[in-house]
Amino acid sequence: MPYPETTDAFTVTDIKNWSTFKRQEVPLKKFEDHDVDIAIDACGVCASDVHTITGGWGEDIPLPLCVGHEVIGKVVKVGSKVKNVKVGDRAGVGAQIGADLTCGNCKAGQENYCPNSIDTYGAPYPDGTISQGGYSSHMRAHDYFTFKIPDGLDTALAAPMLCAGLTTYSPLKRLGCGPGKKVAVVGLGGLGHFGVLWANAMGAETYVMSHSPNKKEDALKLGAKDFIVTKEKNWAEPWKFQFDIVLNCADATDRFNLPDYFSTCKVNGYFHMVGFPDKPLPSFMAQAFSPNGCYMGASHIGNRPEMEEMLELAAKQNIKSWVETIDISEEGCKQAVERVWKNDNVRFRFTLVNYDKIFGKRA
């Protein structure tokens, strides 16, 4: 049956053929009092989608699976207890669609670390239904994880903010990014370009570290003060003790000489990871932290207040993500995920659009 029992989705049915998408109906969870239904208009294509459908992160995935967790569309139905959005609003959903909202983490405003968190796609609900993502006609989400999109933001440009944007904004906020701080963003890609945009908007002096010299012009256009080429011999020497935060947005960290990166941190500075490689990190001695007392950590998306604050910042400062749009279809989905996998001139995010052409006007 069609919506409201199912969503019309472009799904992966075999990880050996991970870029072949099949259009089919997949079930939606039972509608409840806190649920919001969205007729999707756009969905960003995240590297997480590719890591998932290729099996790169080593997880068994439920098939068929519809990925996509940077979703924006029109609210078409709300439960009786929903207060934050109404029918007709433009709303978005990021990489998390559920949590118990009762545990210690949730009560402390850390719902993104809830042990009973539900990912936007590929995760089981208590009734056994598998969550399905945004390469589809509709999404059903809990209202706590549904966000009204400010009027000043373009749908296609705002969609990638809901995962990649939040994933970089949250640690910068929590680690004290702001005026008087120096931030280096490692890797100028889908995550990294947001890191530069946010750090700059928050008032920090922002730099980019990259092994690709040809990205310098883009880095400077995004607001970076300088560009550091990390493939040159002894590249880190001039930059020792320089940065309060080194935000690692690269997914090639398994090939890094990490002590070089640590050395660029100020005393008690942070090397913080939001890009995760498919392979284990290289080994290094614990003593690598001692010359400057730096810290290494990682984080997972962000919480609701951070999402709302980030969207308001983007609207207020007219921050625009760098996006290439692709019409949603079997071929469009295939093209998008293959180009992300190959890193085929992606500058710096893809957003799937023109959903009405495929799914028609939905209500």
N, C-alpha and C positions, 0 to 999 in steps of 0.2 A: 504494500500500500504506500502511497505517496505521503508527503507531509500532511498532518503533524505526526504520523507514526514513524516516518523515515525521513532521511535527507538524501537528495539526489547527488551522488558523490563520485568523484574521480578517485579510484582506489588502486593501490598496489596489491597484487594478489600473489606475488612470488618474488622473494628478495634476490633470486638469481636473475630476474628480469625487472630490476627495481625501478627502471625508468619507463616501463610500459604501464600505462594507466587504463583501467577499465571503468567505464561509467556504469554505476549500479546503485540501487537503493540500499542503504544500510540503516539499521535501527537507531532511533533516538531513545534516550532514557524516558521513563514515565515522567510526565509533566507534574511538577509539584509547586507549592505555594511560593517558593523563593526563586522559581525559574523564570528565565527570560529567553524568548525565541527571537532570533535575528535572521532576517533575510539578507544573506551576505552580498555585498557589493564589491569587496576587494579583500585579498589575502596576501600578505607578504610571504616570500619564499625564504625560509631560514636554513642556514647550514645544518641546524638540528634535524630538519626534515630529511636531508640527504644522509646524515650520519645514521638516522633511524632506519630508513628504507634499504640502505645498503648493508645493514648489520654491522656497521663500523664500530659502534660502541658496545658490541658484543651482547646485545640484549635480544632475547626472543621477542618477536613482535606478533601481535594477533593479526591474522589476515582474514578477510580483506581489511585493509587499513587506509583511511583517508587522512593525510597529514595536513599541516597548516595551522599555525597558532599565532598569527598576526592578522586578526579578523576585524573588519569593520563592515557594518551594514545597518539596515533599518530595523528597529524593534517592531515586531508584528504581534507579540503576545506577551503578557506579563502575568505572573502569579499574584494571588491575593495579598501577599505580604511584601511585594516589591515596592520600594519607595524611591529608589535613586534614579530610575528611568521610567519612561512611559511609552506607550505605543506611538510610533511616529518619530521618536528620537533617533539620532544617529549614535550608535554605540559600538564599542569594541571589546574584544576579548583577547588576552595574551596567552602565555604558555601554561597558565594554571587555570583550572576551571572548577576546582572544588577543594575543600579541606573540612576537617571536622568542626573547626571554629570554637572548640571547647577546650582543647589541650592548653598546656602552659605556653607553648610557643604562639599559638593563635591569640590567646588572651594578652600576650605581650606585644602584639602587633607584628609577629614574625610568622605569619601564616604561610609564607613561601618556604618555611622550614617545617611545616606540619608533617608529622610522621604518617598521617593519613591523607596527604595531599593527593589530588587527582589531576593528572596532566590533561591538557586540552585534547590530546589524541592518544590513543593506544593504551588507555588505562581503564581498569574495570571499576564500574560503580558497584555499590553494595548489592544491587539486584542482578549483577553479572553483565549488564550491558556495557559494551566497550565505547569509550568516548571517541568521537570522530571529529576530524579537523575541518579546516576552512576551504579546502579545495572542493567545495560542495555548495548546495543551494541554501541550506539552513544550518544554524547552530543553536543548541539549547544549553544555556549556561546558568549557573547560580548568580544571583544578583550581586553578591559581594565581589565577584570576579568579572563583572560587567561594568564598563566605564563609558560615561557620556563623553563624546568627542567635542572639544571646543569648536565653536563656529569658525574660527580663523584658520583651522587646519584643513588642508586638502586631503581627501580620503586616501588616495594612492600614496601620498607622501607620509601620512600619519601611520598607516598600517604597520610598517616595519618598526615603528617606535614601540609597539606593544610587546615585543620580545627583545629585539636587539637594542632598542633604545633604553628600555628599563634595565636590561642586563648590565649596561654600562653606566647608566645614571645612578643606580642604587649604590654600588661600591664607591663611586666618586663622592656621593653625598655622605655616606657613612664614614669615609676616611678623611673627611674635612676639606675637600676640594673647595677652593675659593680664592679671593684676593690674597696676594702674598705667597701663594703656594706655586710650586713648579711641578708640572705633571708631564710625564712622557707616556705616550700611547704606543704600544708595540703592535705593529701590523695594521696597515691601512686597508681594511676591507669592510665588510658589512657591519661588524661590530666596531672596528677601529675608527671608522669615520664618524660614528656617533660619539665615541669617546672624545674625539677632538672637538666636535660641535658642543657637547655638554661642558667639557672642561673650560673651553673658551667662554661659553655663555655664563658660567659660574664665576668667572673672573680670574681664573688661574692663568699663569704663563705656561703655554702648552707647546709640546714638542712631539715629533713623530720619530719612532725608530722603525726602520724597515730594511730588509735585505734587498729591496727592489729600488734602485736609484731613480727609475723612471716615474716613481710616484711622488717625487718631490713637489712638482708643480701643483698636483691635487692637494697635497698636505698644506701648502701655503695658502691655497684658495680657501680651504676649510677653516683657516685661522691659526695654523701652527706658526710659531715664531721661527723655528728652525727644523731641519730634517737631518737625521742621523742615520748613515748607511752602516748597517751592522755586519755586512759581509767583508768589510775591509779589515785588514790585519790591525790588531790593537785598537779597534774602533772605540772601545770603552775608556781608554786612558784619559782623554780630555774631559770626560763626563763623570768622573768619580765624585761621589758625594754631592750630586747636583739636584736630585729629585726627591720631593716628598712622597710622591706616588708614581710608581711605574705600573701602568695598567696594561697587562698582557692580553691582547685581543687576538693573538695568532693561534692557529690550531696546528702549528708545526713545532711546538715547544719540545717535542721529543728529539729534535735535532739541534737544540740550543746548547751552548755552553753557558749554563745558568749562572755560574759565579760571575761571569762578565756583566750580566744584567744586574745582579745583586749589587755589584760594586758601584753602580751609578746612583744608588739610593743614598739619601742623606742619613745621618745617624738616626736610628730608629725609624727609618722610612719603610715603605711597603712595596713589595713586588706582589701584585695581586692579579690572579688569573680569572678571566671570564671566557677565554677561548680554550677548548679542550681537544687535544689530539686523540686520534684513534689508538695510538700506541703509548706504552708507559713512558714516563719522564726518564731522562738519563740519570744515572746515579751521580752523586756528588757528596763530598765530605760535609759533615755538619759544621765544620770550621768555616765553611763558605759564608755563614751568617755573621761571624764574629768581627770582621774588620770594621763594620759599621753598625752592628747590632740590628740589622734589618729583619723584617718579617716577611714570610711568604704565606699567602692564603688564596682562597677562591670563594666565589659566591654563586648563588642561584637566584636568578631574576630579581625581584624586589617585592615590596609589599604594596598594599593599596594606597596609603598616603603618598608613597614615592611615585607611583604611577600618576596619580592626580596632579602632584606637584610638577612632574616632568611635562605632562601635556600642557599645563598652564604656562610653564616656562617657554615651551615651544611656540605656543600661540602668542604670548606677550612679546617675545623677541623675534617672531617671524622666522623661526629656525626651520630650514627645509632639508630633509634627508635627500640624498642623491639616489634617485630611483629610475629604473627602466621598467616600463609597463609591458606586460604580455597578456594577450587575451586568453582567458581560461578555456581549455579544451583538452582532449587527450594529447594533442600535439604540443599545445602550449605548456602543459605541465611537464611533459617529457623534455622539451627544450630548456625550461627553467632549471630543473634539477640537474640535468646533464651539464649545463653551463656552470652551475655552482660547483659541481663535483670537479670539473676540469679547471675551475677558476678562469673561465673563458671570458676575459675582458669584462668582468662584472664590476660596474662602478655605480653604486656599491651594493645596491639591493635590487631585487626583482619584486614587483607586485603584480599579482594576477588580477585582471580587471575585466570589465564588460560582461558581468555575470548575467545581465538581463538578456543578452544575445543568446545565451545557452539555455538558461533556466526560465526565461520569460519574467514578466512582472509578478512579484510574489507578495502575498499578504498573509 
